[in-house]
Amino acid sequence: MPQITFPPETRFGRRTLFKGAIWTAATAASGGLLYRACFGSGIPGPSLRALTEAEYLTAKAVADTFFPAGEFTVSAEEAGVARFFDRYISEIPRPKARLFKLLLRSIEYSPAVTLGSLTRFSRLSLPARRRVLSAWEHSRIYGQRMAHRAILFACAGGYFESERVLAGMGWGLGCTPPPREPGEIL
């Protein structure tokens, strides 16, 4: 059986053990921070069910990008789309809710990649937010295109369930839906 020998300059001592412990602690801490940034639930914001304040602002910015004030008779804010997001995420199964929240966080930090800007999505101007979402829509990455469709579906669901939007479209049909809060899911 061959014997393993170490070169004379390679030693295993307290210093090597200490370096290894520091490296392990740094790796664990950064992994924990990354996990918390991606999957940490955070405390819901005031009067919110599932979204943190930052996630709510991102959802509001995304909805305002799809249905901006001035271009539609009822804006996303007037329709309560961001509140719909919050309710939707609070009512879907927890694993899917975590992925949806991760999608919102991805969109929030995506201008760094799509625009080369360190400004968060929720703080961008409307034309810049449109460029970011257009980059997601026309991405070569299948998952990114599907994420764009998922966020668009959620926005459209919240927008077209608004009583103000339905009334603006002439959808009275003689029946009155029961009263509900803005953004409430039927």
Beta strands, then each sheet from edge to edge (+ up, - down):
end
